[in-house]
Amino acid sequence: MNKYFITCPRGLEQVTANDINQYLEKKYKIDKGGVAFEASQDAMYRINLYSRTGMYVLKELCSFNASNDKTLYKICKNFKWSKLIDVNQTFSLKSKINSSFFKNSNFTTLKIKDAIVDSIKNELGDRPSIDKHNPDVRIFIMINHSKVKLYLDTTGKPLFRRGYRTKIHKAALNETMAAGLVLLSDWNKKDDFYDIMCGSGTIAIEAALIAYNIPPGILRDFYAFQKFSDYNPTLWKSILEEAKKNINFDNPVQINGSDLIKKNIHLALDSIGKLNLEDKIRFSVKDFNDFSPRNKKGTIIINPPYGERIGEQFNLNQLYKKLGDKFKTDCAGHDVFVFTGNLSLIKKIGLRSKRKIILKNGTIDCRLVYYPIQSGSFQ
Ligand SMILES: C[S@@+](CC[C@H](N)C(=O)[O-])C[C@H]1O[C@@H](n2cnc3c(N)ncnc32)[C@H](O)[C@@H]1O
């Protein structure tokens, strides 16, 4: 068993923990921006393949206290880096530093880089190079006050890069966040699912991956752990085969996405083509004002424009008011969730919410607001 930390968007820590818990033998620990856990190699491979809301799965290399550069350099240099990084390999460093002892994070990162390079040079007589874009080995540094933790990235490209997108809608949601919204909604994977402002379809696509038990990493062809010296290709192959066998298309659920703009629907269709889900999600061009649900029950999750990347062209106050009217008049029996980064626009919806979940979309403070719509009960 090794110690790991899986990073995720702020606000999705508990969802991430619940999602990976089935692969763990011991209790996880939630932290800001991720979840710490212990896992076998088998579980680490599975978490990379199956985590819907994680970004990077990081293997803890060492953990120590330091409150000045000299101690930091000395302890880092004493670590056996030559076992991890060969002189012919490249590496990169990524850091998250929140410490009054290490105020200049660029300088601190450089110090640790020097310690790694000097350690390898002492051991092997030569040094590896830095490659910021496509390194063989990625080291993550996390410093909180005097607590320093160094991690080895087992993931590579972040897990949100599922590989189904061709071109990107300029306000597209990160896949990890979209999956997080679906998981937070507690959708039962049976009742109809709608995103009636779907843009490039991310939320509906993630809902389909969940409903059919398709691992989010299904299209991915590489993880960083495949370059590790202890990589077990037989084990990895069997995990992949098992994952493919467990995909279940018997679920008769209806998943729908619609958007006002045709170009966006083309992006969504391109993506589901890559996933072979053409007959599993119905995408169409439609104004939400013309929407009415097909059945008496269902879940609607939307991410309306909120003026950050798009939205300036829409009259947002009007748009949010009309959304509230639509839910009130046509969506009784449905669980409606609105994800937005504009907190004052939420009020324009004019319905009483049952829950507001705080989430960070990059640097934007967002809310997922839950409106259970019951006929006659709204104000
Ligand atoms: C923030 S984007 C959604 C992005 C989407 N979640 C994704 O991942 O690609 C908001 C979307 O609302 C759509 N929209 C704006 N007004 C609309 C309307 N009246 N009816 C349907 N869609 C609308 C826009 O075209 C835009 O694609």
The ligand as a MOL file (V3000), in Angstrom:
LIG
                    3D

  0  0  0     0  0            999 V3000
M  V30 BEGIN CTAB
M  V30 COUNTS 27 29 0 0 0
M  V30 BEGIN ATOM
M  V30 1 C -22.2730 28.3380 -20.4140 0
M  V30 2 S -22.8180 27.6830 -21.9160 0 CHG=1
M  V30 3 C -23.0240 25.9760 -21.5950 0
M  V30 4 C -21.7510 25.2220 -21.8090 0
M  V30 5 C -21.9300 23.7440 -21.6290 0
M  V30 6 N -22.1840 23.3850 -20.2500 0
M  V30 7 C -20.7070 23.0010 -22.1500 0
M  V30 8 O -20.0320 22.3190 -21.3690 0
M  V30 9 O -20.3750 23.1290 -23.3340 0 CHG=-1
M  V30 10 C -24.4760 28.2510 -22.0140 0
M  V30 11 C -25.2090 27.8150 -23.2520 0
M  V30 12 O -26.5540 28.3170 -23.1870 0
M  V30 13 C -26.9940 28.4590 -24.5280 0
M  V30 14 N -28.2050 29.2880 -24.5680 0
M  V30 15 C -28.3450 30.6270 -24.3840 0
M  V30 16 N -29.6310 30.9860 -24.5070 0
M  V30 17 C -30.3370 29.8670 -24.7740 0
M  V30 18 C -31.7180 29.6000 -24.9990 0
M  V30 19 N -32.6250 30.5700 -24.9900 0
M  V30 20 N -32.1040 28.3230 -25.2150 0
M  V30 21 C -31.1880 27.3140 -25.2360 0
M  V30 22 N -29.8680 27.5230 -25.0480 0
M  V30 23 C -29.4440 28.7790 -24.8150 0
M  V30 24 C -25.7840 29.0730 -25.2200 0
M  V30 25 O -25.8480 28.8690 -26.6200 0
M  V30 26 C -24.6120 28.3420 -24.5510 0
M  V30 27 O -24.1870 27.2550 -25.3240 0
M  V30 END ATOM
M  V30 BEGIN BOND
M  V30 1 1 1 2
M  V30 2 1 2 3
M  V30 3 1 2 10
M  V30 4 1 3 4
M  V30 5 1 4 5
M  V30 6 1 5 6
M  V30 7 1 5 7
M  V30 8 2 7 8
M  V30 9 1 7 9
M  V30 10 1 10 11
M  V30 11 1 11 12
M  V30 12 1 11 26
M  V30 13 1 12 13
M  V30 14 1 13 14
M  V30 15 1 13 24
M  V30 16 1 14 15
M  V30 17 1 14 23
M  V30 18 2 15 16
M  V30 19 1 16 17
M  V30 20 1 17 18
M  V30 21 2 17 23
M  V30 22 1 18 19
M  V30 23 2 18 20
M  V30 24 1 20 21
M  V30 25 2 21 22
M  V30 26 1 22 23
M  V30 27 1 24 25
M  V30 28 1 24 26
M  V30 29 1 26 27
M  V30 END BOND
M  V30 END CTAB
M  END
